[in-house]
Amino acid sequence: MTTTRNEAAGLRVGEAAREAGVSIDTLRYYERENLLRTERTASGHRRYSQGDLDWIGVLTCLRDTGMPIRRMREFATLVGEDDDATIGARIELLDEHRTEVLRQIRELQSNLERVEGKLAWYRSRLG
């Protein structure tokens, strides 16, 4: 799961958190949930590569669009297999998530229209 490399290589956890726009706790949570596998130095400190930062961006996107942690774990497992045989399953999982995100967007758009209608009504009462 983790390998050892040069102490100087990669970003430390705080640096990676800043670069990725997440908290240190989020990075550790992703690791505990088997969503992220980081390299470790000989002394056991985490080091993050550009690939790790890119993956954190994917995880953040999935989280921000409401993908349940169980599905994120499933996706991370498929990606971790790094096998073309799982591409179909990855597409299916992301397509299902896309459908859900589009449903949420429609719902939000409907709610926004309702809010805008109320605003227009109140503004018309002012003059």
VEXDREN-2710 file (C-alpha; in Angstrom, 1 decimal):
% VEXDREN-2710
k/r/px/py/pz
1/MET/0.0/0.0/0.0
2/THR/2.8/2.5/0.8
3/THR/6.3/2.6/-0.3
4/THR/9.4/4.4/0.9
5/ARG/11.2/7.1/-1.1
6/ASN/13.6/10.0/-0.6
7/GLU/12.7/12.3/2.4
8/ALA/12.9/15.3/0.2
9/ALA/10.5/14.0/-2.5
10/GLY/6.9/15.2/-2.6
11/LEU/4.9/17.5/-0.4
12/ARG/4.4/17.2/3.3
13/VAL/0.8/16.8/4.5
14/GLY/0.3/20.5/5.3
15/GLU/1.7/21.6/2.0
16/ALA/-0.4/19.1/0.1
17/ALA/-3.5/20.2/2.0
18/ARG/-2.9/23.8/1.1
19/GLU/-2.2/22.9/-2.6
20/ALA/-5.3/20.8/-2.8
21/GLY/-7.5/23.2/-0.9
22/VAL/-8.5/20.7/1.8
23/SER/-7.7/20.3/5.4
24/ILE/-5.1/18.0/6.8
25/ASP/-7.9/16.1/8.5
26/THR/-9.5/15.5/5.1
27/LEU/-6.3/14.0/3.7
28/ARG/-6.1/11.7/6.7
29/TYR/-9.7/10.8/6.4
30/TYR/-9.3/9.9/2.8
31/GLU/-6.4/7.7/3.7
32/ARG/-8.3/6.0/6.5
33/GLU/-11.2/5.4/4.1
34/ASN/-8.8/3.8/1.6
35/LEU/-9.5/6.6/-0.9
36/LEU/-5.9/7.8/-1.0
37/ARG/-2.7/5.9/-0.8
38/THR/0.3/8.1/-0.1
39/GLU/3.9/7.3/-0.2
40/ARG/5.9/7.4/3.0
41/THR/9.4/8.5/3.8
42/ALA/11.8/6.1/5.6
43/SER/10.7/7.8/8.9
44/GLY/7.0/7.2/8.1
45/HIS/6.0/10.8/7.1
46/ARG/3.5/11.1/4.3
47/ARG/4.6/12.6/1.0
48/TYR/2.2/13.7/-1.7
49/SER/3.0/13.7/-5.5
50/GLN/1.3/15.7/-8.2
51/GLY/-0.6/12.6/-9.0
52/ASP/-1.9/12.5/-5.4
53/LEU/-3.0/16.1/-5.7
54/ASP/-4.8/15.4/-8.9
55/TRP/-6.6/12.4/-7.3
56/ILE/-7.5/14.5/-4.3
57/GLY/-9.1/17.0/-6.7
58/VAL/-11.2/14.1/-8.1
59/LEU/-12.2/13.0/-4.6
60/THR/-13.1/16.6/-3.7
61/CYS/-15.3/16.9/-6.8
62/LEU/-17.1/13.6/-6.1
63/ARG/-17.6/14.6/-2.4
64/ASP/-18.8/18.1/-3.4
65/THR/-21.3/16.7/-5.8
66/GLY/-22.8/14.4/-3.2
67/MET/-21.3/11.0/-4.0
68/PRO/-21.7/8.8/-0.9
69/ILE/-18.4/7.6/0.7
70/ARG/-19.3/4.0/-0.1
71/ARG/-19.4/4.8/-3.8
72/MET/-16.2/6.9/-3.6
73/ARG/-14.5/3.9/-2.0
74/GLU/-15.9/1.7/-4.8
75/PHE/-14.6/4.1/-7.4
76/ALA/-11.2/4.4/-5.7
77/THR/-10.9/0.6/-5.7
78/LEU/-11.6/0.4/-9.4
79/VAL/-9.1/3.1/-10.2
80/GLY/-6.5/1.5/-7.9
81/GLU/-6.7/-1.7/-9.9
82/ASP/-5.3/0.2/-12.8
83/ASP/-6.7/-2.4/-15.2
84/ASP/-8.5/-1.6/-18.4
85/ALA/-11.0/-4.4/-17.4
86/THR/-12.5/-2.0/-14.8
87/ILE/-13.0/0.9/-17.2
88/GLY/-16.6/-0.2/-18.0
89/ALA/-17.4/-0.3/-14.3
90/ARG/-15.8/3.1/-13.7
91/ILE/-17.9/4.6/-16.6
92/GLU/-21.0/3.0/-15.2
93/LEU/-20.4/4.4/-11.7
94/LEU/-19.6/7.9/-12.9
95/ASP/-22.5/7.9/-15.3
96/GLU/-24.9/7.0/-12.4
97/HIS/-23.3/9.8/-10.4
98/ARG/-23.7/12.2/-13.3
99/THR/-27.4/11.3/-13.5
100/GLU/-27.8/12.1/-9.8
101/VAL/-25.9/15.4/-10.1
102/LEU/-28.1/16.4/-13.0
103/ARG/-31.2/15.6/-10.9
104/GLN/-29.8/17.8/-8.1
105/ILE/-29.1/20.6/-10.6
106/ARG/-32.7/20.5/-11.8
107/GLU/-34.0/20.5/-8.3
108/LEU/-31.8/23.4/-7.3
109/GLN/-32.8/25.3/-10.5
110/SER/-36.5/24.8/-9.6
111/ASN/-35.8/26.0/-6.0
112/LEU/-33.9/29.0/-7.3
113/GLU/-36.8/30.0/-9.6
114/ARG/-39.1/29.8/-6.6
115/VAL/-36.8/32.1/-4.5
116/GLU/-36.5/34.5/-7.4
117/GLY/-40.3/34.5/-7.7
118/LYS/-40.6/35.4/-4.0
119/LEU/-38.0/38.2/-4.4
120/ALA/-39.8/39.6/-7.4
121/TRP/-43.1/39.6/-5.5
122/TYR/-41.6/41.4/-2.4
123/ARG/-39.7/43.9/-4.6
124/SER/-43.0/44.7/-6.4
125/ARG/-44.6/45.5/-3.1
126/LEU/-41.9/48.1/-2.4
127/GLY/-42.7/50.2/-5.4
END
